[in-house]
Amino acid sequence: MQTLSYTKARQNFADLMKSANADHTPFHVTQKSGDDVVIVSKADYDSLQETMYLLSSPANAKRLNESIAELESGSGTERELADA
């Protein structure tokens, strides 16, 4: 994650937006007040929100983690998704 000041971010905002979207680069923008922000693409933000939602249920998180471990160990089966 790149860190830059509010002033630099303001001067290069269009480029930051392009990079956040094209390269999925997050930017940590600092302020003298300490009220920092992070700039990420909408797609990356949506992905983070979905991941947090899926992992918010302990039972669902356990199933997902078990499935990941099964695939990583080579004993899982990949399947095509059915069209809705």
Stockholm file with secondary structure:
# STOCKHOLM 1.0

chainA/1-84         MQTLSYTKARQNFADLMKSANADHTPFHVTQKSGDDVVIVSKADYDSLQETMYLLSSPANAKRLNESIAELESGSGTERELADA
#=GR chainA/1-84 SS CEEEEHHHHHHTHHHHHHHHHHTCCCEEEECTTSCCEEECCHHHHHHHHHHHHHHSSHHHHHHHHHHHHHHHTTCCCCCCCCCC
#=GC SS_cons        CEEEEHHHHHHTHHHHHHHHHHTCCCEEEECTTSCCEEECCHHHHHHHHHHHHHHSSHHHHHHHHHHHHHHHTTCCCCCCCCCC
//
